[in-house]
Amino acid sequence: MAKVYCFTSSYMQFAELLREYLPDVSVVNINPSSTGIVDAEEERDLLENAEVVVGDPRISATYMLRCRKLKWFHSTYAGMKILNNSSYTIEKRKIHINTHTRKSKRPSFVLTRRSTGSKLSAEYVLCYILAIERRLFQLLDYQKNKEWKMWDMSHIRTLDKVTVGLLGVGSIGEEVAKTCKERGMKVIGLVRNIDATKHKSPDVDVYLTYDKLPKLLEESDYICCLLPSTQETRNLLSGDMLAHCYRKRGVLISIGRGDVVDEESIVKAIRNKWIGGAVLDVFTEEPLSAESPLWSLPDVYITPHVSGWSRAPEFKEEIVEEFVSKFRMYQSGKPLPHIIDWEKGY
């Protein structure tokens, strides 16, 4: 009987659901303690026998490279910040991977990621664009102060006058582009290589490469950062890069990886009025320190890394169904989608 080793947080009930979807497969639930330690017998079985592992990379990464027979690991995360082209970091423990040496030094197993959750992320982006465009936060302040200021609302524009710049046009970026385009917005997409873009989205009006980033910032009313964490993207928006937003004072929406722009650069951009505000779901260090000035800056809205995440039963089932589909492909020898490139880091 085929066997799958499952590393997931208890609230996910992933193993239980997986057994329902794959009755012909033995599902082994690996349940680390609060310190991340796995039972000795479970660990021995995992390291000696695991061929397929699925789960949360935060609690399984320290075992990935030690599994002698591992052929495929599927992450229940959409993002792969844990893979940073040099090491996996779990709490204070590190497993180093030198991805810039010859291929034989790189991990031999296939690593895939979750692709579900794109609609949640796209709706998060749309939610904040609508809230800002319709002055929702300002109206709430008026309500608290019992103020009737209808004339302050007289310059609201419709969404077909809005331009959204997407930094990254992967599966989430394409869903964001579709959601914005359906409401009439112009969409500009930033990609590494236009010619290498496999399936150009019909919802992206203009594609630009990284060297044209200042142009995208200058032309966008909203800058939606969806980039993965790689050597090429880290601190891409840091320093004075956001000064290019000054003409339109675009609003930064960051839901990709927090290290694309450092906290100090966002604070500087807000205080210098280079940007009109920021919606921040991800940060270089999480949780965001209570001492951070971002908490109290005007027109900054902070959420705790929840833009593409849900505990709703249907979302859990969606994640399980995606893995089951991939597992059946794996069993039949078909190529797996959403494979992470060890060299690129995404």
N, C-alpha and C positions, 0 to 999 in steps of 0.2 A: 504493500500500500504506500502511495506517495505520502510525503510528510512535509509539513510547513511549520517552521518555528516562528512564533508570534511575540514581538516585543511591543506592547502598548500599555498606556496608562489604564488603570482600572475603570475609569468612567467611560472609556470608549466601548467596552464590552466587545472588542474586536474579535477575539478568539471565539466567543460564543456565537456571534453572528456568522463567522467564517465556517464554523461547523455546520450551520444550517445550510449555507450556500454550497459547501463542498463535503457532502456526506461520505464521499468515497475517498476522502483524504484525512490523514491523521494530523490534527492540529495540536501542536505542543505550545502551551502558553507559558512563556518565560516571564516571571513576575518578580523583578528586583525589589529589594527592600528600599526603604526611604533613603538609604545611603548609596543606592545604586549597585549593591552587591547581590549577586545571584547565588542561589543555593548551590553548594559544591557539586552535588550529583547532577543537577540541571546543567550547570556550567560544563561539566565533563561531556555530557551527552551532546550539548550544543557545539562545543569546539571540535569534537571528533566526528559528528555525523551530519551537521546541518548543511544542506545543499541550497535550500530556499529559506530566506528569512524576510519577514515583513514587519514593519513597525516604526516606532518613534526613534529617529536617529540619535536623539539626545541620550537615551538610555541604552542604546544598543551599539553605538559607535566604538566603544572600547573593546567590543568583541569581534567586530567585523573582520579585521585583519588576522585574527587568531583562529578563525574557523577554517580548519584544514581542507574541507571539501566544499566550501561556499562557492556557488556559481552565480547566484542572483540575490541581491538585496533590494527590496522595494520600500521606499520611504513613504510614510503616511503624511509627510510634510510636502507642501508644494515648493517651498524654498529650500535651498541647500547651503545655507550660511555655514553649516557645520563643515562643509568642504571648502577650504580656503586656499587650495593649491599648495599648502605646505604642511598642514596638520589638521587632525580632528581634535577638538578640545571639548572634553566633558568634565565639568566642574574643574578640578585642579589636575586632572590626568590628561596626558597628551599621547597621541599615537602619531608619529611623524610619517608623512608620505611625501617623498621627493618626486613630484610629478614632472620635473624638468630634466630628469636623467633619462637614460634609455628605457624603452617601453617595458623591458623585463622587470624594472624596478617598481612599476606601477601596479596597483591592485589588479588581480586577474579576474575578479568577479564583475558582473554587470550590475550597475547601480541605476535604478529608475526612481522617478519621483511621482507624487500624486499630481494629477492635473485637474481634479475637481475643485470647486470653490471659486471659480472664475466669476460666476454670476454674483456671488456674495461681494466680491471685491469691486465689481463694476457698479453694483447698487450702492456700495459705500461711497464711491467717488461721486456718483450722480446725486446722492443724498446731500453731500456737502456743497456741491456746486449749486444745487437748487436753494439750499439754506442760505448761502452767501448771496446769491443773485437776488433772492426775494427778501433780503435783510432780516431773516428770521431771528438771528441772535440779537439784532438791534431792537426788533419788535418785542422780544421777551424782556429786554431791559426796560422798554417803555411801559410794558404791562406791570412790571414790579414796582415802577415808580408812579403808576397811575397817570401816565401821560398820554395825551391824544395828539399825535404828531403825524397826521396823514400826509402833509405836504413833504415831509422828509422821505416819503416813499414814492415820490412822483417821478423819479428818474430810473425806475427799474427797466431793464432791457429783457428781451426775449432770448431764449437759448440759441436761436439761429444767428445771433450776433456775437456768439462766444467762440473763441478758438482754444482748443485744448492741445497741449503738447505732451505726447507720451514718450517718456524715456524708457524704451524697451517695448517691443511689440511681439511678445511671446503669446502663449495661450491666454494669459490674463489680460495682456495689453490688447489683444484682438477683441476680447469680450468688452473691455472698457471702450474701445473704439466703436464697436457696434452699438453699445448703449448710448454713447454720445451722439453718434451719427443719426440714429433713429429720432433724435430730438432736434436735429438740424444743425448741430455744432460742426465747425470745421475741425478736422483732426490732422495733426502733424505727428509723424512717428520718427523717433530716433533709433537707428540700428547700426550695428558694427559695419556691415557690408551690404549695400543695397542689392548687388548682384547675387549675393549668397542667400538672400531672403527667399526661402523655398516657395511659400505661398503668400504672395502679397495680399494683404487684406483689402477688400473692396471698400471698407469703411475708413481707410486711411487716405486722406486727400494728397498728402505730400510725404515722401520719405526723405530723411536727411541722415547723413553719417555723423559720427562723433565729432569730426572737425568742424561741423556746422552747428554745434550745440549753441553758441552765442546767438545765432540767427533764430533758432527755435525759442530760446528764452525771450528774445526781443518781441516775437510775434504772438506769444501765447498769453491768454488771460488766465489760464490754469496750467501749471506744470505738474504733471502726474508722474512721479518717479516709481517705476516698476522694476528697476534693474536688479539683477542678482549681485551677490558680493563676489567680485573677482579682482585680480590685480589691476585690471583696466578700469574698473568702475569705482573702486574705493577713492573717496574724496573727490570725485568728478565734479561735484557742485561746491566743494569747499573753497576757502580763500575768498576772493572777490568775484567769483564766477556769477553769483546771483545779481551782481550789479547790472548785468545785461537785461534784467527784468524791469529796469527802472521806467522805460517808456510806457509800458502798460501796467506796471506794478502788479504783475501776475501773482496769483496765489499758488504756493507750493503745496502739493498733496503728496505725501511720502508714505507709500504702502509696500515698497519693495524690500530693500535692506537698508538698515539704519546707517551703515558706514559709507554710503554714497555721499553724504554731506555731514560734517561734524556740527555739533551743537553750537559752538562758538560762531560759526559762519551763519547759521540761521538767525541767531540773536543779533549779529551785526547787520544782516540784511533787513531785519524788521526795524531796528533802531535807526538805520540810515534811510528807511522808507524805499529800499530797492524793490521789495515785494509788498504786496497788499495784505499779506497774512500767510498762515501756514496751517495745514491740517496734517498732524503728525501721528502716525500709528506705529512707527518703528524707530529705533534709536540705536546708536553705537553700543551703549550699555543699557541693558534692560533688567529690572524696571528702571525708569527714569528717576534719577535722584530727586528727592524732595527739595534739595537745595538748588535745583536747576532754575535759572531765570525764565525758562520757557513756560513754566506753569502760570506765571503771572503777567506775561507780555500781552498787550492788546492784540486782538485778531489772531491769536494762536489757539488752536483746538487740539487737544491731546486725547488719544484713545490708547488702551493697553494692548496693542498688537492683536486686534480682533477683526480687522477688515475682511479677512477671508476665512473666518473660522466660526463654527457653530457647534453646539451640543445637541441640536435638534435630531431626533431619531432618523429622519429622512436623510440628513447630511451624513450621519454615520453609515447608513446603508449605502449611500452613494460611494463612499470611500471603499467599502467592502466590495461592492459590485465592480468597481474599477479594478481592484486587485484580482478578483475572480476572473474577469475578462483577460487580464494579462497572464494569469496563471494558466488558463486554458491555451493561450497562445504559446506559452513556454513549453507546455506538455507536448504540443504538436510540432514544436521546432520552428515556429514562426518568429520573425524579428519582433522584438518588443519596442513599443513606442515610449517616448519620454525618457530616453537613456541619457544619463549625465555624462558629459565629456570630462574625463579626468584632467585634461590639459586646460580647458576653458573654465571649468568649475561650475558649469550649469548645463 
